Amino acid sequence: RSIIRHLAEEGYGIIYLTETLAKELEETIAFYDTQVTPAIILIPTHNGSLGIGKRRIHQNVEKAVGQNIL
């Protein structure tokens, strides 16, 4: 949490996190979802995807377009 906050305060525009780590930081990620920057992008680990990142992309596209076009 403190590292993400520090990166945001330093002006980083994009922060990549693994989906596994994101499961532990749901509240922090939810907070930054309400901010313009940084964008928090979830990526799978070497063990594969949990589907969290893909689900977030679908939700954001649906919010922007008004319907699920994916």
C-alpha positions as CSV (number, residue, x, y, z in Angstrom):
1,R,0.0,0.0,0.0
2,S,2.7,2.4,0.9
3,I,4.7,1.7,-2.2
4,I,1.6,2.3,-4.4
5,R,0.9,5.6,-2.5
6,H,4.5,6.7,-2.9
7,L,4.5,5.9,-6.7
8,A,1.2,7.9,-7.0
9,E,2.7,10.9,-5.1
10,E,5.8,10.8,-7.3
11,G,3.6,11.2,-10.4
12,Y,3.7,7.7,-11.9
13,G,0.9,7.4,-14.5
14,I,0.7,3.6,-14.7
15,I,1.4,1.0,-12.1
16,Y,1.5,-2.7,-13.0
17,L,0.5,-5.2,-10.3
18,T,0.1,-8.9,-10.4
19,E,-3.4,-10.2,-10.0
20,T,-2.2,-12.2,-6.9
21,L,-1.0,-9.0,-5.2
22,A,-4.1,-7.1,-6.3
23,K,-6.3,-9.6,-4.3
24,E,-4.5,-8.4,-1.2
25,L,-4.9,-4.7,-2.1
26,E,-8.5,-4.5,-3.2
27,E,-9.3,-1.3,-1.1
28,T,-6.2,0.5,-2.3
29,I,-6.9,-0.3,-5.9
30,A,-10.6,0.7,-5.5
31,F,-9.4,4.1,-4.2
32,Y,-7.1,4.7,-7.2
33,D,-9.9,3.6,-9.5
34,T,-11.6,6.9,-8.5
35,Q,-8.5,9.0,-9.4
36,V,-7.3,10.1,-12.8
37,T,-3.8,8.8,-12.2
38,P,-2.2,6.4,-11.7
39,A,-3.9,3.8,-13.8
40,I,-3.4,0.4,-12.0
41,I,-3.1,-2.4,-14.5
42,L,-3.3,-6.0,-13.3
43,I,-1.2,-8.6,-15.0
44,P,-1.1,-12.4,-14.5
45,T,1.8,-14.2,-12.9
46,H,3.9,-17.0,-14.3
47,N,1.3,-19.3,-12.8
48,G,-1.4,-18.0,-15.1
49,S,-4.3,-15.6,-14.9
50,L,-6.9,-15.4,-12.1
51,G,-9.2,-13.5,-14.6
52,I,-9.2,-10.3,-12.4
53,G,-7.3,-8.1,-14.9
54,K,-9.5,-9.2,-17.8
55,R,-12.7,-8.6,-15.8
56,R,-11.5,-5.1,-14.9
57,I,-10.9,-4.3,-18.6
58,H,-14.4,-5.5,-19.5
59,Q,-15.9,-3.4,-16.7
60,N,-14.0,-0.3,-17.8
61,V,-14.9,-0.7,-21.4
62,E,-18.5,-1.2,-20.5
63,K,-18.4,1.9,-18.3
64,A,-16.8,4.0,-21.1
65,V,-19.0,2.8,-24.0
66,G,-22.2,2.0,-22.2
67,Q,-22.3,-1.7,-23.1
68,N,-20.0,-4.7,-23.3
69,I,-18.4,-4.6,-26.8
70,L,-15.8,-7.2,-26.1
